[in-house]
Amino acid sequence: MIPVEFDYVAPTSLDEAMTALRDGGEDAKVLAGGHSLIPLMKLRLAVPSLLVDLRKVAGLSGIQRENGTYRIGAMTKHYAVSQEAGLGLAASAAATIADPQVRYRGTLGGTLAHGDPASDMPAILLAAEGSVTIRGADGVREVTAEDFFVDYLTTAVAEGEILTEIRLPAMEGYGHGYEKFNRRQEDWAMVAVGALVKKGSDGTCEDVRVGLTHMAGVPLRARAVEDALRGQSLTAESIAAAAEQAAEGTDPPGDLNATPDYKRHLARVLCRRALSQAAGV
Ligand SMILES: Cc1cc2nc3c(=O)[nH]c(=O)nc-3n(C[C@H](O)[C@H](O)[C@H](O)COP(=O)(O)OP(=O)(O)OC[C@H]3O[C@@H](n4cnc5c(N)ncnc54)[C@H](O)[C@@H]3O)c2cc1C
């Protein structure tokens, strides 16, 4: 279908973008890579009266490391994230997003602001305990990953606000593993699991973080798995036992591809694989 008619502006500064959004009112929307918004407009599930395109806004793209934290501009493309080896788990997950066309246009800020529970990057932000910077009329605020994902397709980004930056800790000393299950090679995840494991010098699990994709209306941490593994020797057996808890506290939505029970099964299997990869076991 063809979208309903809309106005379009492409400001070159953040101040201009904020003004355009404010003047556009409640039906104005930010446009980033357009890989979620444009399909929704074509289906007429989104009917913005004004698109404020961020592609020319200076200073919103790029990856910098500063004091143990990666600062990633909201307009940074999935491809750039996938190529930054130091980003570890985030780079691995970004490399699995769709195909090169999507990775060259889709942005990290866009996928996070959109809040689709089937997207790859939200659970990574959560597992790494990252945060985002949001600019609004009242100034700038920092929101932790824990507080950012509110509900299905709903995040802390409010009307008239722009997500400008993502902060991801460098996770020095952590191994990582990312396991995604989909029906076709380049699809969204039926379920995905991202794991970060820090091994102590005696081979025990000093710290572990597990992020779950598509196991609820928002990304989740697999806290029961983390609690079961932290402090244990990292063996195939301890990992398998901990991974059995992966569906604990989840509420996976059933869809055409998978029933909730099948997703719970996938979470357990993928969790074991992701943890084994992260722990090198
Ligand atoms: C064929 C196809 C396959 C895909 N497969 C996958 C996949 O396997 N895994 C995956 O994770 N994703 C997948 N995607 C989605 C892709 O990752 C998109 O890039 C992402 O969902 C949205 O990012 P975007 O930059 O395109 O945002 P847009 O579509 O431009 O915007 C999405 C929403 O976020 C808002 N928004 C965007 N940027 C900002 C900002 N900086 N501040 C405030 N609000 C903002 C917009 O107003 C809009 O509501 C796929 C997309 C397509 C078309």
Ligand as a Chemical Component Dictionary entry (heavy atoms), coordinates in Angstrom:
data_LIG
# 
_chem_comp.id                   LIG 
_chem_comp.type                 NON-POLYMER 
_chem_comp.pdbx_formal_charge   0 
_chem_comp.three_letter_code    LIG 
# 
loop_
_chem_comp_atom.comp_id 
_chem_comp_atom.atom_id 
_chem_comp_atom.alt_atom_id 
_chem_comp_atom.type_symbol 
_chem_comp_atom.charge 
_chem_comp_atom.model_Cartn_x 
_chem_comp_atom.model_Cartn_y 
_chem_comp_atom.model_Cartn_z 
_chem_comp_atom.pdbx_ordinal 
LIG C1  C1  C 0 13.197 -7.203 6.008  1  
LIG C2  C2  C 0 13.579 -6.746 7.390  2  
LIG C3  C3  C 0 14.133 -7.658 8.263  3  
LIG C4  C4  C 0 14.498 -7.268 9.544  4  
LIG N1  N1  N 0 15.072 -8.197 10.375 5  
LIG C5  C5  C 0 15.462 -7.822 11.615 6  
LIG C6  C6  C 0 16.119 -8.744 12.483 7  
LIG O1  O1  O 0 16.378 -9.904 12.153 8  
LIG N2  N2  N 0 16.466 -8.295 13.714 9  
LIG C7  C7  C 0 16.248 -7.015 14.137 10 
LIG O2  O2  O 0 16.590 -6.681 15.256 11 
LIG N3  N3  N 0 15.637 -6.121 13.321 12 
LIG C8  C8  C 0 15.259 -6.481 12.084 13 
LIG N4  N4  N 0 14.670 -5.552 11.249 14 
LIG C9  C9  C 0 14.412 -4.179 11.758 15 
LIG C10 C10 C 0 15.620 -3.294 11.584 16 
LIG O3  O3  O 0 16.585 -3.656 12.536 17 
LIG C11 C11 C 0 15.282 -1.801 11.785 18 
LIG O4  O4  O 0 16.446 -1.129 11.522 19 
LIG C12 C12 C 0 14.878 -1.368 13.181 20 
LIG O5  O5  O 0 13.786 -2.066 13.639 21 
LIG C13 C13 C 0 14.429 0.078  13.241 22 
LIG O6  O6  O 0 15.496 0.928  13.035 23 
LIG P1  P1  P 0 15.391 2.084  11.993 24 
LIG O7  O7  O 0 16.645 2.866  12.135 25 
LIG O8  O8  O 0 15.062 1.558  10.659 26 
LIG O9  O9  O 0 14.171 2.966  12.614 27 
LIG P2  P2  P 0 12.884 3.595  11.927 28 
LIG O10 O10 O 0 12.122 2.574  11.196 29 
LIG O11 O11 O 0 13.246 4.838  11.194 30 
LIG O12 O12 O 0 12.092 4.030  13.256 31 
LIG C14 C14 C 0 11.493 3.064  14.078 32 
LIG C15 C15 C 0 10.730 3.794  15.210 33 
LIG O13 O13 O 0 11.636 4.375  16.151 34 
LIG C16 C16 C 0 11.493 5.806  16.175 35 
LIG N5  N5  N 0 12.856 6.340  16.207 36 
LIG C17 C17 C 0 13.876 6.000  15.361 37 
LIG N6  N6  N 0 15.013 6.601  15.745 38 
LIG C18 C18 C 0 14.704 7.353  16.828 39 
LIG C19 C19 C 0 15.473 8.194  17.682 40 
LIG N7  N7  N 0 16.790 8.366  17.499 41 
LIG N8  N8  N 0 14.836 8.820  18.704 42 
LIG C20 C20 C 0 13.506 8.625  18.904 43 
LIG N9  N9  N 0 12.735 7.822  18.160 44 
LIG C21 C21 C 0 13.330 7.190  17.134 45 
LIG C22 C22 C 0 10.725 6.164  14.920 46 
LIG O14 O14 O 0 9.955  7.352  15.090 47 
LIG C23 C23 C 0 9.839  4.939  14.726 48 
LIG O15 O15 O 0 8.731  5.018  15.571 49 
LIG C24 C24 C 0 14.305 -5.918 9.961  50 
LIG C25 C25 C 0 13.744 -4.992 9.070  51 
LIG C26 C26 C 0 13.385 -5.393 7.802  52 
LIG C27 C27 C 0 12.805 -4.377 6.870  53 
# 
loop_
_chem_comp_bond.comp_id 
_chem_comp_bond.atom_id_1 
_chem_comp_bond.atom_id_2 
_chem_comp_bond.value_order 
_chem_comp_bond.pdbx_ordinal 
LIG C1  C2  SING 1  
LIG C2  C3  SING 2  
LIG C2  C26 DOUB 3  
LIG C3  C4  DOUB 4  
LIG C4  N1  SING 5  
LIG C4  C24 SING 6  
LIG N1  C5  DOUB 7  
LIG C5  C6  SING 8  
LIG C5  C8  SING 9  
LIG C6  O1  DOUB 10 
LIG C6  N2  SING 11 
LIG N2  C7  SING 12 
LIG C7  O2  DOUB 13 
LIG C7  N3  SING 14 
LIG N3  C8  DOUB 15 
LIG C8  N4  SING 16 
LIG N4  C9  SING 17 
LIG N4  C24 SING 18 
LIG C9  C10 SING 19 
LIG C10 O3  SING 20 
LIG C10 C11 SING 21 
LIG C11 O4  SING 22 
LIG C11 C12 SING 23 
LIG C12 O5  SING 24 
LIG C12 C13 SING 25 
LIG C13 O6  SING 26 
LIG O6  P1  SING 27 
LIG P1  O7  DOUB 28 
LIG P1  O8  SING 29 
LIG P1  O9  SING 30 
LIG O9  P2  SING 31 
LIG P2  O10 DOUB 32 
LIG P2  O11 SING 33 
LIG P2  O12 SING 34 
LIG O12 C14 SING 35 
LIG C14 C15 SING 36 
LIG C15 O13 SING 37 
LIG C15 C23 SING 38 
LIG O13 C16 SING 39 
LIG C16 N5  SING 40 
LIG C16 C22 SING 41 
LIG N5  C17 SING 42 
LIG N5  C21 SING 43 
LIG C17 N6  DOUB 44 
LIG N6  C18 SING 45 
LIG C18 C19 SING 46 
LIG C18 C21 DOUB 47 
LIG C19 N7  SING 48 
LIG C19 N8  DOUB 49 
LIG N8  C20 SING 50 
LIG C20 N9  DOUB 51 
LIG N9  C21 SING 52 
LIG C22 O14 SING 53 
LIG C22 C23 SING 54 
LIG C23 O15 SING 55 
LIG C24 C25 DOUB 56 
LIG C25 C26 SING 57 
LIG C26 C27 SING 58 
# 
